[in-house]
Amino acid sequence: MFAVHEEDAALDIVQDSMLKLAEKYGDKPAEEFPMLFQRILQNTIRDYYRRSKVRSMWTTLLSAFTPDDDEDHDPLETLASDDDDAPRTPESKLLQAQTLNIIDGEIKKLPARQREAFLMRYWEDMDVAETAAAMGCSEGSVKTHCSRATHALAAALSAKGIKL
C-alpha cells in the first residue's frame, strides 16, 4: 500500500476517491462500499504517484532554464514566458530557445491523441477523469496515450542529446 506524505495531496486523493465511489458505485449495497473505496483509493494514489513522477521528469528537464535566484519559478511556465526572469546571457537564451524548439517539435510529432492527452495531463494539469471526459475516451486510454507519449518524447529528446 502506498502512503502520501503531503497532507493537502492526501486530502485531495481521499476526496477524489469518495467522489468516484459516489458517482460510479452509489447504486451498490452499502456493505460493498469499504472494499470498493479501498480499491478506488489505491488506484487514485497510484495515479497521483504516476502523475508526480512524469511531472517531476519534465520539471527536471525544464529546470535548466530556471534562474538560480528564483525559488518560486515554475519551469513549466518557461514555455510561455518572455519576461525578465529569463536567463540573462545571450548564450543561455539561445540554448533555451533551441531546446524549447526541439521539445515543441517533438511534441508536434506525436500522434494527435497522444499529444492531446500529454498536454492536457502534464501541461494543463488535468486529472485522468477530466482528460478522459475532454477527449471522449476511457481513463485507461488516457493513461495509455500519456505513457506512450512520455516514452516517445523521452527517447526522441535523448537521441538529440537532451538529458532527462
Secondary structure, 3 states (H helix, E strand, C coil): CCCCCCHHHHHHHHHHHHHHHHHHHCCCCHHHHHHHHHHHHHHHHHHHHHHHHHHHHHHHHHHHHCCCCCCCCCHHHHHHCCCCCCCCCHHHHHHHHHHHHHHHHHHHHCCHHHHHHHHHHHHCCCCHHHHHHHHCCCHHHHHHHHHHHHHHHHHHHHHCCCCC
